[in-house]
């Protein structure tokens, strides 16, 4: 009998890619998963060994990984390849399969995984506030925002501010981020700093940043600080002109704040009165301070806030029926405490206390000041010079530019090398001396 050789027909294997895995976001990097796993299924009519070949292509790069599976008519496969051998960017994955020595194979359509080993970066980092006066300053209740643009898709960044409450992070644009915080009453004055850490979808960490790309950091202001010049309380004589020694105020940066007097007092009646001062800093923080004024009779004094205590002893007489007669009993003394002086805020002007509006140097000193001049600018000049006892030890705040004030100006000019004895302007406040006053004490 003639032997007939038989040969199995080549069988076409049709593989299917179930998944191509980098990480859950479809990205791979060298700091996370270092392998790419390709999982799929196939069907075949042969029970012979089936070879599954996974082909990776990216640009002009190819890499293959081959594994054999011996199963029945269908089966599953998983093939891994080291991601360090793949280029960065989109990687197209194909799978081919053949059974035994079959030369006919089937190939899947492309499935993509992305390799990313480049850390993300941030740009356009800008800070600003919703303060009505300026976006570079803030006060209690203002919202400070930090915006940035990422170089690629990133996870929600972690952002902290050194002032304000908790930070809220939002993603108003595809790669645009905004972080906000509301300033609180417990915050201290100073620059608002931040820290932002972030990473991309592949897990690559960006360099945490604390630096702005645009503009300047927002400055947080607390309420202005007052300083009353002269005595508090102030003693005045009835129906006699009595000058208010004035007050000064500085903001959180030590710059002068323009003040206004909120109430005047009169010396027409003996008693205790109050002068109130108010000021608002650049951020809109309002603050007030007060001075007590005691108006006394001429040649006398006025009672201050000291409580007056009066002791009254009461005596009662009782009579018993004994042979000794009447018995006198003195009860415990009655203590009466009162405060005869009432605080008043008045606006009558029979003989008013002279009150000035204390302004900054730039606004108050508008003309040259020299011996013989009397105005509010001279008064502010005296207030400032009196801060340094080596320059103006007498410290008189009169509003009149006399010999003592002239000598104080000369000492100021010599100390700061503005002008020397014998030179023009010595002992007078002109542009150069005014500029130095602004430099030291603020505008």
VEXVOLUM-586174 format. One record per residue (C-alpha): residue in three letters; residue number from 1; x, z, y. Coordinates in Angstrom, 1 decimal, decimal comma. Layout:
<vexvos>
VEXVO  resn  resi       x       z       y
VEXVO   ALA   NUM       X       Z       Y
...
</vexvos>
This chain:
<vexvos>
VEXVO  resn  resi       x       z       y
VEXVO   UNK     1     0,0     0,0     0,0
VEXVO   UNK     2     1,2    -0,9     3,4
VEXVO   UNK     3     2,0     2,1     5,4
VEXVO   UNK     4     0,6     1,9     8,9
VEXVO   UNK     5     2,4     3,8    11,6
VEXVO   UNK     6     0,1     5,6    14,0
VEXVO   UNK     7     0,9     6,8    17,5
VEXVO   UNK     8    -1,2     9,0    19,7
VEXVO   UNK     9    -2,5     7,3    22,7
VEXVO   UNK    10    -1,1     8,5    26,1
VEXVO   UNK    11    -3,5    10,9    27,7
VEXVO   UNK    12    -4,1    11,1    31,3
VEXVO   UNK    13    -3,9    14,7    32,6
VEXVO   UNK    14    -5,9    15,6    35,7
VEXVO   UNK    15    -4,5    18,7    37,3
VEXVO   UNK    16    -6,3    20,6    40,1
VEXVO   UNK    17    -4,6    22,9    42,6
VEXVO   UNK    18    -6,6    26,1    43,0
VEXVO   UNK    19    -4,4    27,7    45,7
VEXVO   UNK    20    -1,1    27,4    47,4
VEXVO   UNK    21     0,0    30,9    48,4
VEXVO   UNK    22     2,4    32,1    51,1
VEXVO   UNK    23     0,6    35,1    52,4
VEXVO   UNK    24    -3,1    35,6    53,2
VEXVO   UNK    25    -2,8    33,5    56,4
VEXVO   UNK    26    -1,2    30,5    54,7
VEXVO   UNK    27     2,2    31,2    56,1
VEXVO   UNK    28     5,5    32,2    54,5
VEXVO   UNK    29     8,7    33,6    55,9
VEXVO   UNK    30    11,9    35,1    54,7
VEXVO   UNK    31    11,1    38,6    55,7
VEXVO   UNK    32     7,8    38,6    53,7
VEXVO   UNK    33     7,1    36,7    50,5
VEXVO   UNK    34    10,1    34,6    49,6
VEXVO   UNK    35     8,3    32,5    47,0
VEXVO   UNK    36     5,5    30,0    47,1
VEXVO   UNK    37     3,0    30,2    44,2
VEXVO   UNK    38     1,0    27,2    43,2
VEXVO   UNK    39    -1,9    28,0    40,9
VEXVO   UNK    40    -4,2    25,4    39,3
VEXVO   UNK    41    -6,0    24,1    36,2
VEXVO   UNK    42    -5,8    21,0    34,1
VEXVO   UNK    43    -7,7    19,3    31,3
VEXVO   UNK    44    -6,3    17,2    28,5
VEXVO   UNK    45    -7,4    15,9    25,1
VEXVO   UNK    46    -4,1    16,7    23,5
VEXVO   UNK    47    -2,9    20,0    22,1
VEXVO   UNK    48     0,7    19,1    22,7
VEXVO   UNK    49     2,9    20,7    25,3
VEXVO   UNK    50     1,8    19,9    28,8
VEXVO   UNK    51     4,4    19,8    31,5
VEXVO   UNK    52     3,2    20,7    35,0
VEXVO   UNK    53     5,5    19,6    37,9
VEXVO   UNK    54     4,9    20,8    41,4
VEXVO   UNK    55     6,3    18,7    44,2
VEXVO   UNK    56     6,9    20,1    47,7
VEXVO   UNK    57     7,4    17,7    50,5
VEXVO   UNK    58     8,0    18,4    54,2
VEXVO   UNK    59     9,3    15,7    56,5
VEXVO   UNK    60    12,1    14,1    54,4
VEXVO   UNK    61    12,6    17,1    52,2
VEXVO   UNK    62    11,4    17,4    48,6
VEXVO   UNK    63    11,7    20,2    46,0
VEXVO   UNK    64    10,3    20,4    42,6
VEXVO   UNK    65     9,5    23,2    40,1
VEXVO   UNK    66     8,6    22,4    36,5
VEXVO   UNK    67     6,9    24,6    33,9
VEXVO   UNK    68     5,4    23,8    30,5
VEXVO   UNK    69     2,2    25,1    29,1
VEXVO   UNK    70     1,0    24,7    25,5
VEXVO   UNK    71    -2,7    25,2    25,3
VEXVO   UNK    72    -5,8    23,6    24,1
VEXVO   UNK    73    -7,8    21,0    26,0
VEXVO   UNK    74    -7,6    22,9    29,2
VEXVO   UNK    75    -5,5    25,6    30,8
VEXVO   UNK    76    -4,1    27,2    33,9
VEXVO   UNK    77    -0,7    27,2    35,4
VEXVO   UNK    78     1,3    29,1    38,1
VEXVO   UNK    79     4,6    27,8    39,4
VEXVO   UNK    80     6,8    29,5    41,9
VEXVO   UNK    81     9,5    28,2    44,2
VEXVO   UNK    82    11,9    30,1    46,4
VEXVO   UNK    83    10,8    29,6    50,0
VEXVO   UNK    84    14,4    29,9    51,3
VEXVO   UNK    85    14,9    26,3    50,0
VEXVO   UNK    86    12,1    25,0    52,1
VEXVO   UNK    87    12,3    23,8    55,7
VEXVO   UNK    88    10,4    25,4    58,5
VEXVO   UNK    89     7,1    23,9    59,4
VEXVO   UNK    90     4,2    22,4    57,5
VEXVO   UNK    91     4,9    21,9    53,7
VEXVO   UNK    92     2,7    19,5    51,7
VEXVO   UNK    93     2,3    20,5    48,1
VEXVO   UNK    94     1,4    18,0    45,3
VEXVO   UNK    95     1,1    18,7    41,6
VEXVO   UNK    96     1,6    16,2    38,8
VEXVO   UNK    97     1,1    16,7    35,1
VEXVO   UNK    98     1,8    14,9    31,8
VEXVO   UNK    99     1,2    15,8    28,1
VEXVO   UNK   100     4,1    15,7    25,7
VEXVO   UNK   101     6,1    12,6    26,1
VEXVO   UNK   102     3,3    10,8    27,9
VEXVO   UNK   103     4,5     8,7    30,8
VEXVO   UNK   104     1,1     8,5    32,4
VEXVO   UNK   105     0,4    11,4    34,7
VEXVO   UNK   106    -2,1    12,5    37,4
VEXVO   UNK   107    -1,3    13,8    40,8
VEXVO   UNK   108    -3,4    16,1    43,1
VEXVO   UNK   109    -4,0    15,4    46,7
VEXVO   UNK   110    -1,8    17,3    49,2
VEXVO   UNK   111    -2,4    20,9    50,0
VEXVO   UNK   112    -0,5    22,5    52,9
VEXVO   UNK   113     1,3    25,8    53,4
VEXVO   UNK   114     3,3    26,6    56,5
VEXVO   UNK   115     6,8    28,1    56,5
VEXVO   UNK   116     7,5    30,1    59,7
VEXVO   UNK   117    10,7    32,1    60,2
VEXVO   UNK   118    10,8    31,9    64,0
VEXVO   UNK   119     9,9    35,1    65,9
VEXVO   UNK   120     7,2    34,7    68,6
VEXVO   UNK   121     7,9    35,2    72,2
VEXVO   UNK   122     5,9    36,1    75,3
VEXVO   UNK   123     5,9    34,5    78,7
VEXVO   UNK   124     3,9    34,8    82,0
VEXVO   UNK   125     3,9    38,6    81,7
VEXVO   UNK   126     2,1    39,8    84,8
VEXVO   UNK   127     0,7    43,2    86,0
VEXVO   UNK   128    -1,9    43,7    88,6
VEXVO   UNK   129    -4,7    46,1    89,7
VEXVO   UNK   130    -8,2    45,7    91,1
VEXVO   UNK   131    -7,4    47,9    94,1
VEXVO   UNK   132    -9,2    46,6    97,1
VEXVO   UNK   133    -6,2    46,7    99,4
VEXVO   UNK   134    -3,5    45,2    97,1
VEXVO   UNK   135    -3,0    44,2    93,5
VEXVO   UNK   136     0,4    45,9    93,4
VEXVO   UNK   137    -0,9    49,4    94,0
VEXVO   UNK   138    -3,5    51,6    92,4
VEXVO   UNK   139    -5,3    55,0    92,7
VEXVO   UNK   140    -7,6    57,1    90,6
VEXVO   UNK   141   -10,3    55,0    89,0
VEXVO   UNK   142    -8,6    51,6    89,5
VEXVO   UNK   143    -8,1    49,4    86,5
VEXVO   UNK   144    -4,5    48,1    85,9
VEXVO   UNK   145    -4,2    44,9    83,8
VEXVO   UNK   146    -1,3    43,3    81,9
VEXVO   UNK   147    -1,5    39,7    80,9
VEXVO   UNK   148     0,8    37,6    78,7
VEXVO   UNK   149     1,0    34,2    76,9
VEXVO   UNK   150     2,3    34,0    73,4
VEXVO   UNK   151     4,4    31,1    72,1
VEXVO   UNK   152     2,2    30,8    69,0
VEXVO   UNK   153    -0,7    32,5    67,3
VEXVO   UNK   154     0,0    36,3    67,0
VEXVO   UNK   155    -1,9    39,3    65,8
VEXVO   UNK   156    -3,4    41,6    68,4
VEXVO   UNK   157    -0,4    43,2    70,1
VEXVO   UNK   158     0,2    47,0    70,4
VEXVO   UNK   159     0,3    47,9    74,1
VEXVO   UNK   160     0,9    51,3    75,9
VEXVO   UNK   161     1,0    52,3    79,5
VEXVO   UNK   162     2,8    55,3    80,9
VEXVO   UNK   163    -0,3    56,1    83,1
VEXVO   UNK   164    -4,0    55,8    82,6
VEXVO   UNK   165    -6,2    56,3    79,6
VEXVO   UNK   166    -6,2    54,3    76,4
VEXVO   UNK   167    -5,3    50,6    76,6
VEXVO   UNK   168    -7,9    48,0    75,7
VEXVO   UNK   169    -6,5    44,7    74,4
VEXVO   UNK   170    -8,5    41,4    74,5
VEXVO   UNK   171    -7,7    37,8    73,7
VEXVO   UNK   172    -9,5    35,7    76,4
VEXVO   UNK   173    -7,6    32,5    75,6
VEXVO   UNK   174    -6,1    31,0    72,4
VEXVO   UNK   175    -2,6    32,4    73,1
VEXVO   UNK   176    -3,5    34,5    76,1
VEXVO   UNK   177    -3,7    38,3    76,0
VEXVO   UNK   178    -5,0    40,9    78,4
VEXVO   UNK   179    -4,4    44,7    78,2
VEXVO   UNK   180    -6,2    47,1    80,6
VEXVO   UNK   181    -6,2    50,8    81,4
VEXVO   UNK   182    -8,1    52,9    84,0
VEXVO   UNK   183    -6,0    55,3    86,1
VEXVO   UNK   184    -6,9    59,0    85,8
VEXVO   UNK   185    -6,7    62,1    88,0
VEXVO   UNK   186    -4,1    63,7    85,8
VEXVO   UNK   187    -1,6    60,8    86,3
VEXVO   UNK   188     1,4    61,4    88,5
VEXVO   UNK   189     2,6    59,0    91,2
VEXVO   UNK   190     5,1    56,3    90,4
VEXVO   UNK   191     5,6    52,9    88,9
VEXVO   UNK   192     3,3    52,0    86,0
VEXVO   UNK   193     5,4    50,9    83,0
VEXVO   UNK   194     4,4    49,4    79,7
VEXVO   UNK   195     5,5    48,6    76,2
VEXVO   UNK   196     4,2    45,6    74,1
VEXVO   UNK   197     5,1    45,0    70,5
VEXVO   UNK   198     3,8    42,0    68,5
VEXVO   UNK   199     4,2    39,7    65,5
VEXVO   UNK   200     3,0    36,3    64,4
VEXVO   UNK   201     0,7    35,3    61,5
VEXVO   UNK   202     3,7    34,9    59,2
VEXVO   UNK   203     4,8    38,5    59,9
VEXVO   UNK   204     7,7    37,6    62,1
VEXVO   UNK   205     8,1    40,4    64,7
VEXVO   UNK   206     8,7    39,5    68,3
VEXVO   UNK   207    11,1    41,5    70,4
VEXVO   UNK   208     9,1    44,4    72,0
VEXVO   UNK   209     9,1    44,0    75,7
VEXVO   UNK   210     8,9    46,3    78,8
VEXVO   UNK   211     9,8    43,7    81,4
VEXVO   UNK   212     7,5    41,6    83,7
VEXVO   UNK   213     8,1    37,8    84,1
VEXVO   UNK   214     6,0    37,6    87,3
VEXVO   UNK   215     5,7    39,8    90,4
VEXVO   UNK   216     6,3    43,5    90,5
VEXVO   UNK   217     5,0    46,5    88,6
VEXVO   UNK   218     2,0    48,2    90,0
VEXVO   UNK   219     2,6    51,6    91,8
VEXVO   UNK   220     0,2    54,5    91,3
VEXVO   UNK   221    -0,6    56,6    94,4
VEXVO   UNK   222    -1,8    60,2    94,4
VEXVO   UNK   223    -3,3    61,7    97,5
VEXVO   UNK   224    -1,2    62,1   100,7
VEXVO   UNK   225     0,7    65,3   101,3
VEXVO   UNK   226     0,1    67,1   104,7
VEXVO   UNK   227     2,5    69,1   106,8
VEXVO   UNK   228     1,2    71,1   109,8
VEXVO   UNK   229     3,6    71,3   112,7
VEXVO   UNK   230     3,8    74,7   114,4
VEXVO   UNK   231     1,8    77,8   113,6
VEXVO   UNK   232    -1,2    78,1   111,4
VEXVO   UNK   233    -3,3    79,9   112,5
VEXVO   UNK   234    -2,7    78,9   116,1
VEXVO   UNK   235    -3,4    81,5   118,8
VEXVO   UNK   236    -4,8    80,4   122,2
VEXVO   UNK   237    -6,1    82,3   125,2
VEXVO   UNK   238    -9,7    81,9   126,3
VEXVO   UNK   239   -10,4    79,2   128,9
VEXVO   UNK   240    -6,8    78,1   128,8
VEXVO   UNK   241    -5,6    74,6   127,7
VEXVO   UNK   242    -4,0    75,0   124,3
VEXVO   UNK   243    -2,1    72,0   122,8
VEXVO   UNK   244    -2,5    71,2   119,1
VEXVO   UNK   245     1,0    71,0   117,6
VEXVO   UNK   246    -0,3    68,2   115,4
VEXVO   UNK   247     0,3    67,3   111,8
VEXVO   UNK   248     2,0    64,7   109,7
VEXVO   UNK   249     1,2    63,3   106,3
VEXVO   UNK   250     3,2    61,2   103,8
VEXVO   UNK   251     2,0    59,1   100,8
VEXVO   UNK   252     3,4    59,2    97,3
VEXVO   UNK   253     6,4    57,2    98,3
VEXVO   UNK   254     7,2    59,5   101,3
VEXVO   UNK   255     6,0    56,9   103,9
VEXVO   UNK   256     4,1    58,2   106,9
VEXVO   UNK   257     0,3    58,0   106,8
VEXVO   UNK   258    -1,7    57,4   110,0
VEXVO   UNK   259    -3,8    60,5   110,7
VEXVO   UNK   260    -6,8    61,1   112,8
VEXVO   UNK   261    -8,3    64,4   114,1
VEXVO   UNK   262   -11,7    64,9   112,6
VEXVO   UNK   263   -12,8    67,7   114,9
VEXVO   UNK   264   -11,9    69,2   118,3
VEXVO   UNK   265   -12,1    72,9   119,2
VEXVO   UNK   266   -12,9    74,7   122,5
VEXVO   UNK   267   -11,3    77,7   124,1
VEXVO   UNK   268   -14,4    78,5   126,0
VEXVO   UNK   269   -15,4    81,3   123,6
VEXVO   UNK   270   -13,5    83,9   121,7
VEXVO   UNK   271   -13,5    83,4   118,0
VEXVO   UNK   272   -12,0    81,5   115,1
VEXVO   UNK   273   -12,2    77,7   115,0
VEXVO   UNK   274   -11,0    74,9   112,8
VEXVO   UNK   275    -9,2    71,6   113,5
VEXVO   UNK   276    -9,5    69,1   110,7
VEXVO   UNK   277    -7,0    66,2   110,0
VEXVO   UNK   278    -7,7    63,2   107,9
VEXVO   UNK   279    -5,6    60,3   106,5
VEXVO   UNK   280    -5,8    57,4   104,1
VEXVO   UNK   281    -2,9    55,9   102,3
VEXVO   UNK   282    -2,3    52,3   101,4
VEXVO   UNK   283    -4,1    52,6    98,1
VEXVO   UNK   284    -7,2    54,1    99,7
VEXVO   UNK   285    -6,6    57,8    98,8
VEXVO   UNK   286    -8,3    59,9   101,5
VEXVO   UNK   287    -7,1    63,5   102,1
VEXVO   UNK   288    -7,7    66,2   104,7
VEXVO   UNK   289    -6,0    69,3   106,0
VEXVO   UNK   290    -7,1    72,0   108,4
VEXVO   UNK   291    -5,6    74,4   111,0
VEXVO   UNK   292    -7,2    77,6   112,1
VEXVO   UNK   293    -7,3    78,3   115,8
VEXVO   UNK   294    -7,9    81,8   117,1
VEXVO   UNK   295    -9,1    82,0   120,7
VEXVO   UNK   296    -8,3    85,5   122,2
VEXVO   UNK   297    -9,2    87,2   125,5
VEXVO   UNK   298    -6,5    87,0   128,1
VEXVO   UNK   299    -4,1    89,9   127,5
VEXVO   UNK   300    -5,6    90,6   124,1
VEXVO   UNK   301    -5,8    89,3   120,6
VEXVO   UNK   302    -8,6    88,1   118,4
VEXVO   UNK   303    -9,5    89,6   115,0
VEXVO   UNK   304    -8,5    87,3   112,2
VEXVO   UNK   305    -9,9    87,0   108,7
VEXVO   UNK   306    -9,0    90,6   107,9
VEXVO   UNK   307   -11,9    92,6   106,5
VEXVO   UNK   308   -13,0    95,5   108,7
VEXVO   UNK   309   -13,8    98,7   106,7
VEXVO   UNK   310   -15,9   101,5   108,3
VEXVO   UNK   311   -16,3   104,8   106,6
VEXVO   UNK   312   -19,5   106,8   107,4
VEXVO   UNK   313   -19,8   110,4   106,1
VEXVO   UNK   314   -23,4   111,5   105,7
VEXVO   UNK   315   -24,3   115,2   105,7
VEXVO   UNK   316   -27,5   116,7   104,4
VEXVO   UNK   317   -28,7   120,3   104,6
VEXVO   UNK   318   -30,7   122,0   101,8
VEXVO   UNK   319   -32,1   125,5   101,6
VEXVO   UNK   320   -32,5   127,6    98,5
VEXVO   UNK   321   -34,5   130,8    98,1
VEXVO   UNK   322   -31,5   133,0    97,3
VEXVO   UNK   323   -30,4   135,8    99,6
VEXVO   UNK   324   -27,4   133,7   100,7
VEXVO   UNK   325   -29,5   131,5   102,8
VEXVO   UNK   326   -28,9   127,8   103,6
VEXVO   UNK   327   -26,3   125,7   101,7
VEXVO   UNK   328   -24,7   122,7   103,3
VEXVO   UNK   329   -23,9   119,8   101,0
VEXVO   UNK   330   -21,8   116,7   102,1
VEXVO   UNK   331   -22,4   113,6   100,0
VEXVO   UNK   332   -19,9   110,9    99,1
VEXVO   UNK   333   -19,0   108,7   102,1
VEXVO   UNK   334   -20,6   105,3   102,4
VEXVO   UNK   335   -18,2   102,4   102,7
VEXVO   UNK   336   -19,3    99,5   104,9
VEXVO   UNK   337   -17,2    96,3   104,8
VEXVO   UNK   338   -17,7    93,4   107,1
VEXVO   UNK   339   -16,0    90,4   108,5
VEXVO   UNK   340   -16,9    90,0   112,1
VEXVO   UNK   341   -15,3    86,6   112,6
VEXVO   UNK   342   -17,2    83,5   111,7
VEXVO   UNK   343   -15,5    80,2   111,0
VEXVO   UNK   344   -16,9    77,5   113,4
VEXVO   UNK   345   -16,4    73,8   113,8
VEXVO   UNK   346   -17,4    72,9   117,4
VEXVO   UNK   347   -17,3    69,8   119,5
VEXVO   UNK   348   -17,9    71,2   123,0
VEXVO   UNK   349   -15,2    70,4   125,5
VEXVO   UNK   350   -15,4    73,0   128,2
VEXVO   UNK   351   -11,7    73,7   128,0
VEXVO   UNK   352   -10,7    71,7   124,9
VEXVO   UNK   353    -7,7    72,1   122,8
VEXVO   UNK   354    -5,6    69,0   123,3
VEXVO   UNK   355    -5,7    66,9   120,1
VEXVO   UNK   356    -3,6    63,8   119,4
VEXVO   UNK   357    -3,9    61,2   116,7
VEXVO   UNK   358    -0,7    61,3   114,7
VEXVO   UNK   359     0,3    57,8   113,8
VEXVO   UNK   360     3,2    56,2   112,2
VEXVO   UNK   361     6,4    55,4   114,1
VEXVO   UNK   362     5,6    51,7   114,4
VEXVO   UNK   363     2,2    52,3   115,9
VEXVO   UNK   364     2,9    55,4   118,1
VEXVO   UNK   365     6,2    54,3   119,6
VEXVO   UNK   366     5,4    51,0   121,3
VEXVO   UNK   367     7,6    51,4   124,5
VEXVO   UNK   368    11,0    52,7   125,3
VEXVO   UNK   369    11,1    56,5   125,4
VEXVO   UNK   370    13,4    58,2   127,8
VEXVO   UNK   371    13,7    61,3   130,0
VEXVO   UNK   372    10,6    61,9   132,0
VEXVO   UNK   373     8,1    60,0   129,8
VEXVO   UNK   374     5,1    61,9   128,4
VEXVO   UNK   375     2,8    60,4   125,7
VEXVO   UNK   376     1,8    60,6   122,1
VEXVO   UNK   377     4,9    58,6   121,0
VEXVO   UNK   378     7,1    61,4   122,5
VEXVO   UNK   379     5,1    64,0   120,6
VEXVO   UNK   380     5,6    62,2   117,3
VEXVO   UNK   381     9,3    61,7   118,1
VEXVO   UNK   382     9,6    65,5   118,6
VEXVO   UNK   383     7,8    66,1   115,3
VEXVO   UNK   384    10,2    63,9   113,4
VEXVO   UNK   385    13,4    65,1   115,1
VEXVO   UNK   386    12,3    68,7   114,5
VEXVO   UNK   387    12,5    68,1   110,7
VEXVO   UNK   388    16,4    68,3   111,1
VEXVO   UNK   389    17,4    71,6   112,6
VEXVO   UNK   390    20,9    70,3   113,3
VEXVO   UNK   391    19,4    67,6   115,6
VEXVO   UNK   392    16,5    69,4   117,3
VEXVO   UNK   393    17,0    73,2   116,7
VEXVO   UNK   394    14,5    74,1   119,5
VEXVO   UNK   395    11,7    72,2   117,8
VEXVO   UNK   396     9,4    72,1   120,8
VEXVO   UNK   397     6,4    69,8   120,4
VEXVO   UNK   398     5,2    69,1   123,9
VEXVO   UNK   399     4,7    65,4   124,2
VEXVO   UNK   400     7,1    65,4   127,2
VEXVO   UNK   401    10,6    63,8   127,0
VEXVO   UNK   402    12,8    66,4   128,8
VEXVO   UNK   403    16,5    67,4   128,6
VEXVO   UNK   404    16,2    69,1   125,1
VEXVO   UNK   405    14,5    66,0   123,6
VEXVO   UNK   406    17,2    63,8   125,2
VEXVO   UNK   407    19,9    65,9   123,6
VEXVO   UNK   408    18,1    65,7   120,3
VEXVO   UNK   409    17,9    61,9   120,5
VEXVO   UNK   410    21,7    61,8   121,3
VEXVO   UNK   411    22,5    63,9   118,2
VEXVO   UNK   412    20,3    61,6   116,1
VEXVO   UNK   413    22,0    58,5   117,4
VEXVO   UNK   414    25,5    60,0   116,8
VEXVO   UNK   415    24,6    61,2   113,3
VEXVO   UNK   416    23,4    57,7   112,2
VEXVO   UNK   417    26,0    55,7   114,2
VEXVO   UNK   418    23,4    54,0   116,4
VEXVO   UNK   419    25,0    54,3   119,8
VEXVO   UNK   420    27,7    56,5   121,3
VEXVO   UNK   421    28,2    58,4   124,5
VEXVO   UNK   422    28,8    56,1   127,4
VEXVO   UNK   423    27,0    53,1   125,8
VEXVO   UNK   424    23,7    51,6   126,9
VEXVO   UNK   425    20,7    53,3   125,4
VEXVO   UNK   426    22,4    56,6   124,6
VEXVO   UNK   427    19,8    59,4   124,7
VEXVO   UNK   428    16,9    56,9   124,8
VEXVO   UNK   429    14,6    55,5   122,0
VEXVO   UNK   430    14,9    51,7   122,0
VEXVO   UNK   431    14,6    49,1   119,3
VEXVO   UNK   432    17,7    50,2   117,3
VEXVO   UNK   433    16,8    53,9   117,4
VEXVO   UNK   434    13,2    53,2   116,5
VEXVO   UNK   435    14,3    51,0   113,6
VEXVO   UNK   436    16,4    53,9   112,2
VEXVO   UNK   437    13,4    56,3   112,6
VEXVO   UNK   438    11,3    53,9   110,6
VEXVO   UNK   439    14,0    53,6   108,0
VEXVO   UNK   440    14,3    57,4   107,5
VEXVO   UNK   441    10,7    58,5   108,0
VEXVO   UNK   442     8,7    55,3   107,2
VEXVO   UNK   443     6,4    53,2   109,3
</vexvos>
